[in-house]
Amino acid sequence: TLKSYWIRKGSAFSTAVARPETELTPEMIATGSWRQLPFKPYNFSSLGLPPACGHLHPLLKVRSELRQIFLEMG
């Protein structure tokens, strides 16, 4: 069997890769240019990055050190 396909340029054919906008700026709102720009859709199900901050409270540090000392003492 021999299969063949015809491929034609569609209405959305373009040789340039257009990246959709990700941010809406005040300049876009002032000029009204946001109406003609394609925007990237939001992904509401993504979790995002976990925060890279956070430390133990000083009193919790002391409590864990005392607990470790008492555990080592038996």
N, C-alpha and C positions, 0 to 999 in steps of 0.2 A: 504494500500500500504506500502511496505517496500523498503526503498532506502538504498543502501550501496555504500560506496566509498572505493577505494584502494588508500592508501597513500604510496608513496615510496620516498626514499632519492634521490634528484636530484643531478646534477653535482656541484651545488653551496652549497651543504649542509656542514655545519660546526657547531661544538659544541661551538666554541669560537666566541665571538662578536668582530668584527674588526671595530674600529673607523676610518673613513677616515681622512686623514691629512687635516688641514685647512691652514697651512702656509708653504711656500717654503723658506727654510733657505739656506744661502750660503754654508753650509756644504753639504746639499743635492745636490746642483749644482756641487760642487767640486768633490764629489765622484760618482755622476751619479745615486744615489739611488732613485732619484725622478721618474725615468722611471718605476720602479716596484711598486710604492706606489699608492694606490687609493686616490684621492683627492675629497673633498666635492665640489659639484657644487656651483657656485656663484649664489646668488639671486639678480639680478639687479633691481627687482621691489620693494625691501624692502626700507622703508624710513629711517631706522636707528634711533638712539636716538637723541632727540633734544639737543642742547648744553646747559649745565647747567651754563652758564656764561652770562654776559651782564648786564649793569647797565645804568641808565639814566645819561646823561651828566650833570655836575653841573649846567650849565646855564639853562638846561631844568627843573631841580629841582626847581631853584629859580623862573622861569617863572610859573610853576604849583602852587607853594606856593603863589605867588602874585595873580594869577588868583583866587585861593581859597579865599584869603583875600578880594578881590574886590567882589566876589560873595556873601560872607557873609555880606558885607557892603550894598549890594543892588545895 
